[in-house]
Amino acid sequence: MTAQSMVEFASATDTGIVRKFNEDSIATDSGIGLMILADGMGGYMAGDVASALAISVVKGELATALGSPEPVGNDTANRDLPQSLALRSAAEKANQMILRVARKNTQCQGMGTTLTLALFHEDRISIAHVGDSRLYRLRYDRLEQLTMDHSLLQGQVEAGLIDSGDAKLSHNRNLVTRALGKEETVEVDVREEDVLPGDIYLLCSDGLNDMVEDADIELALCELKANLPLAANLLVQMANDNGGHDNVSVVLARVQVQPAKRGLLDSLFGWFRR
């Protein structure tokens, strides 16, 4: 089964009400079942350069890695599928490219970007994540966050220094602890999940989830899940209506048909590693 027949994509991005420039970058590739979002940082020019570089490198690396006609199997030593390993490698190469460009261009020094991407293949989704851009899943009309923010605020919540109710009001909510372009090496969170027909996946920059409560995001997706382009534009509009303090970007994907089933041994391997 091809990615084209498996997933429908829609996206929207906007500068917001307050900012003058849009430093977010988004992309999809229906040919390989890919969705990507990067939220740049570093001020005028630099942030959008970093996010655009991340998107370009990741798309190129994955097109090469996944374009081979040879079938792929599991890496049992790492317990990750090759698709997940390819995502991690692509993110690491994007990090190196951003660092190289920053060294050669003084106006780009200090630039960085978040990166969250997801790849649909057979009956699974592989996810790679750096920073505080998020991936959510709507399944059976219930919204669930699949990524964990790499932020100072999230660290404080996990340490019990602040509760989740107060977190929304914290001035530290936009301070990330991981990003591409900040260090020579970057730790990329990678995970895999099963997908089901009717699942909707939402990538978003913090310009959405800082402005719109998860419950309202869930309601909007439930109401408009049959019309992804309209849902994407509505989410952006909701963020702007609530103040639009940041750039806001969303990428939506809906699993349309029953995914291909893996072989028995592959399925058993997946069961045992849970």
C-alpha positions in Angstrom: 0.0 0.0 0.0 1.4 3.4 -0.9 1.6 6.4 1.3 -0.5 8.4 -1.2 -3.5 6.1 -0.7 -3.0 5.9 3.1 -2.8 9.5 4.3 -4.4 12.8 3.4 -2.5 16.0 4.4 -3.5 19.6 4.9 -1.5 22.6 6.4 -1.6 26.3 7.2 0.8 28.8 8.6 0.5 32.5 9.6 2.8 35.2 11.0 0.2 35.9 13.8 -0.9 39.3 15.1 2.2 40.4 16.9 5.3 39.2 15.0 6.5 40.9 11.8 8.2 37.8 10.3 7.2 34.1 10.1 10.1 31.9 11.2 8.0 28.7 11.0 8.6 26.3 8.1 6.3 23.4 7.2 6.3 20.7 4.6 4.5 17.4 3.5 5.5 14.7 1.1 2.6 12.5 0.2 4.9 10.3 -1.9 6.7 9.0 1.2 4.0 9.8 3.8 6.0 12.6 5.5 4.9 15.7 7.6 7.5 18.2 9.0 7.3 21.3 11.1 10.2 23.5 12.3 9.9 26.7 14.5 12.9 28.9 14.0 14.6 31.1 16.6 17.3 33.7 16.4 15.6 36.9 15.4 15.4 38.7 12.0 16.4 36.4 9.1 18.2 33.8 11.2 15.2 32.0 12.6 13.5 31.5 9.2 16.8 30.4 7.7 17.3 27.7 10.3 13.8 26.3 10.0 14.0 26.3 6.2 17.3 24.6 6.3 16.0 21.9 8.6 13.0 21.2 6.3 15.2 21.1 3.2 17.8 18.8 4.6 15.3 16.4 6.2 13.3 16.1 3.0 16.4 15.5 0.9 17.9 12.9 3.3 14.6 11.0 3.6 13.9 11.0 -0.1 17.3 9.3 -0.6 17.1 7.0 2.4 13.5 5.8 1.6 13.8 5.8 -2.2 15.5 2.5 -2.5 13.4 -0.3 -4.0 15.0 -2.8 -1.6 12.6 -3.9 1.2 13.4 -2.7 4.7 13.5 -4.8 7.8 13.8 -4.3 11.5 17.0 -3.2 13.3 16.6 -5.6 16.2 19.7 -4.4 18.0 18.3 -0.9 18.3 14.6 -2.0 18.4 13.8 0.7 15.9 12.5 0.3 12.4 14.8 1.6 9.6 12.3 4.4 9.0 12.8 5.7 12.6 16.6 5.4 12.3 16.4 7.4 9.0 14.4 10.2 10.8 17.1 10.4 13.5 19.9 10.5 11.0 18.1 13.2 8.9 17.6 15.4 12.0 21.2 15.0 13.0 22.4 16.1 9.5 20.1 19.1 9.6 21.7 20.1 12.9 25.1 20.0 11.3 24.0 22.0 8.3 22.6 24.7 10.4 25.8 24.9 12.4 27.9 25.1 9.2 25.8 27.9 7.7 25.8 29.9 11.0 29.6 29.7 11.1 30.0 31.1 7.6 27.4 33.9 8.0 27.6 36.3 10.9 24.0 37.4 10.5 23.0 33.8 11.2 25.1 33.2 14.2 23.0 31.9 17.1 20.1 30.7 14.9 18.3 27.5 15.8 15.1 25.7 15.3 12.8 23.1 16.7 12.0 20.1 14.6 9.1 17.6 14.7 8.4 15.2 11.9 6.3 12.0 11.4 6.5 9.4 8.7 3.7 7.0 7.9 4.6 3.5 6.7 2.6 0.3 6.5 0.5 0.3 9.8 2.9 2.5 11.8 4.0 6.0 12.3 7.6 7.0 13.1 8.1 10.2 15.0 11.3 12.3 15.6 11.3 15.3 17.9 13.6 18.1 19.1 12.3 21.2 20.9 8.7 22.2 21.9 6.8 21.9 18.7 4.2 19.2 19.2 2.6 16.2 17.6 -0.9 15.3 18.7 -3.2 12.4 17.7 -7.0 12.5 17.6 -8.3 8.9 18.0 -11.9 8.1 18.7 -12.5 11.9 19.2 -9.9 12.1 22.0 -6.8 14.3 21.6 -3.5 13.0 23.0 -0.1 14.7 22.9 2.5 12.2 21.6 5.6 14.3 22.0 7.1 15.7 25.2 8.3 19.4 25.2 12.0 19.9 25.5 11.6 23.1 27.5 12.6 24.6 30.8 9.0 24.7 31.8 8.4 21.0 31.1 11.4 20.2 33.2 10.0 22.2 36.1 6.7 20.4 35.8 8.4 17.0 35.8 10.5 18.0 38.9 7.3 19.1 40.7 8.4 22.7 40.9 5.3 24.0 39.2 2.0 22.4 38.5 0.5 22.0 35.0 -2.2 24.5 35.8 0.3 27.3 36.5 2.5 26.3 33.6 0.4 28.2 31.0 1.1 31.4 32.9 4.8 31.0 33.3 7.2 33.3 31.5 9.5 30.4 30.9 7.2 28.5 28.6 9.1 29.4 25.4 12.6 28.5 26.7 13.7 25.3 25.0 16.3 23.0 26.3 16.9 21.2 23.0 17.1 22.7 19.4 18.9 22.1 16.2 21.8 24.5 15.7 22.8 24.9 19.3 25.3 22.1 19.9 27.6 19.9 17.8 25.4 16.9 18.7 21.7 16.9 19.3 19.6 14.3 21.1 16.6 13.4 19.0 13.6 11.7 20.6 12.3 8.9 18.3 9.3 6.7 18.8 6.9 4.5 16.9 3.2 4.1 17.2 0.5 2.0 15.5 -1.9 3.8 13.3 -5.6 3.2 12.8 -8.1 4.2 10.1 -9.6 7.5 11.0 -6.6 8.7 13.1 -5.9 12.4 12.7 -2.4 13.7 13.5 -1.6 17.3 14.2 1.8 18.9 14.1 1.9 22.4 15.5 4.3 25.2 16.6 3.8 26.6 20.1 2.0 29.5 18.5 -1.1 27.2 18.5 -0.9 25.4 21.8 0.2 28.6 23.7 -2.9 30.4 22.4 -5.5 27.6 22.2 -6.4 25.1 24.9 -6.1 21.4 24.1 -9.8 20.9 24.7 -10.6 23.6 22.1 -8.2 22.0 19.6 -9.9 18.7 20.2 -13.3 20.1 19.6 -12.3 21.8 16.4 -10.8 18.6 15.0 -13.8 16.6 16.0 -16.1 19.0 14.3 -14.1 19.4 11.1 -12.2 16.1 10.7 -13.9 15.5 7.4 -12.5 18.7 6.0 -8.8 18.9 6.9 -8.0 22.2 5.0 -10.8 23.9 6.8 -9.7 22.5 10.1 -6.1 23.7 9.6 -7.2 27.2 8.7 -9.6 27.3 11.7 -6.9 26.3 14.1 -4.7 29.2 12.9 -7.6 31.6 13.1 -8.4 30.5 16.7 -4.8 31.2 17.7 -5.0 34.7 16.1 -8.4 35.4 17.7 -6.9 34.6 21.1 -4.1 37.1 20.6 -1.8 35.6 18.0 1.4 36.4 20.0 3.6 34.1 17.9 3.8 32.6 14.4 1.3 29.7 14.2 1.6 26.7 12.0 -0.3 23.4 11.7 0.1 20.3 9.6 -2.7 17.7 9.7 -2.8 14.2 8.5 -5.7 11.7 8.3 -5.3 8.0 7.9 -7.8 7.1 5.3 -7.7 3.4 4.7 -6.9 0.2 6.5 -3.0 0.1 6.7 -1.1 -2.8 5.3 -0.6 -5.6 7.9 2.9 -6.6 8.9 4.0 -10.2 8.8 3.4 -12.5 11.8 7.0 -12.4 13.0 7.1 -8.6 12.7 3.8 -8.3 14.6 5.1 -10.6 17.4 8.3 -8.6 17.6 6.3 -5.4 18.0 4.2 -6.9 20.7 7.1 -8.1 22.8 9.0 -4.8 22.7 6.0 -2.8 24.1 
